[in-house]
Amino acid sequence: MNLKEAELLLGAGALQTPVIKKYAGGDDEGWVVTLTGKHKLNATLETARGEVRVFKRLDVAVDLLFGLGVGKVEVVR
């Protein structure tokens, strides 16, 4: 799911609390955002090219979600 889709679903009330998970895959290491709710889209936040969006810093991922209007996030290791 790209950022625009996430923003639209959030505005429609179709998203539950986002989960930020620790990620280590290949050369990338950082944090990924999973957005679950009443939709059938890929639950992982993606780049414009359809690749998994990996945040190097946790605070950047949290700031992005709060900027979208999310009131609460869950962080798991």
C-alpha positions as CSV (number, residue, x, y, z in Angstrom):
1,M,0.0,0.0,0.0
2,N,1.4,3.4,-0.9
3,L,1.1,6.5,1.3
4,K,-1.8,8.0,-0.6
5,E,-3.9,4.8,-0.2
6,A,-3.0,4.8,3.5
7,E,-4.2,8.4,3.8
8,L,-7.5,7.7,2.1
9,L,-8.2,4.6,4.1
10,L,-7.3,6.4,7.3
11,G,-9.7,9.2,6.4
12,A,-12.5,6.7,5.8
13,G,-11.9,5.0,9.2
14,A,-10.9,1.7,7.6
15,L,-7.5,1.3,9.4
16,Q,-6.7,-0.1,12.7
17,T,-3.7,0.8,14.9
18,P,-0.6,0.7,12.7
19,V,2.2,-1.7,13.7
20,I,5.9,-0.8,13.3
21,K,8.1,-3.8,13.1
22,K,11.9,-4.3,13.2
23,Y,13.1,-5.3,9.7
24,A,16.3,-7.0,8.5
25,G,16.3,-8.1,4.9
26,G,19.2,-8.2,2.6
27,D,21.1,-4.9,2.7
28,D,18.2,-3.1,4.3
29,E,17.8,-2.9,8.1
30,G,15.3,-0.7,9.9
31,W,11.6,-0.5,10.5
32,V,8.5,-1.3,8.3
33,V,4.9,-0.2,8.8
34,T,2.0,-2.6,8.6
35,L,-1.5,-1.2,8.2
36,T,-4.3,-3.6,8.8
37,G,-8.0,-2.9,8.7
38,K,-11.1,-3.3,6.4
39,H,-9.2,-3.4,3.1
40,K,-7.8,-6.0,0.7
41,L,-4.6,-4.1,-0.1
42,N,-1.1,-5.1,0.7
43,A,-0.8,-4.3,4.5
44,T,2.9,-3.2,4.3
45,L,3.6,0.5,3.5
46,E,5.4,0.6,0.1
47,T,7.4,3.0,-2.0
48,A,6.1,4.4,-5.3
49,R,7.8,1.5,-7.1
50,G,6.0,-1.1,-5.0
51,E,8.9,-2.1,-2.8
52,V,8.7,-2.4,1.0
53,R,9.4,1.0,2.5
54,V,12.1,0.6,5.1
55,F,12.6,3.4,7.6
56,K,16.2,3.7,8.9
57,R,15.0,5.4,12.1
58,L,11.9,4.6,14.2
59,D,11.1,8.3,14.9
60,V,10.7,9.0,11.2
61,A,8.2,6.2,10.8
62,V,6.2,7.4,13.8
63,D,6.3,11.0,12.6
64,L,5.0,10.0,9.2
65,L,2.0,8.2,10.8
66,F,1.2,11.0,13.2
67,G,1.4,13.4,10.2
68,L,-1.3,11.3,8.5
69,G,-3.5,11.7,11.6
70,V,-2.9,8.4,13.3
71,G,-3.4,8.8,17.1
72,K,-1.7,5.6,18.3
73,V,0.9,3.2,16.9
74,E,2.3,-0.1,18.2
75,V,6.0,-0.9,18.0
76,V,7.2,-4.5,18.1
77,R,10.7,-5.9,17.8
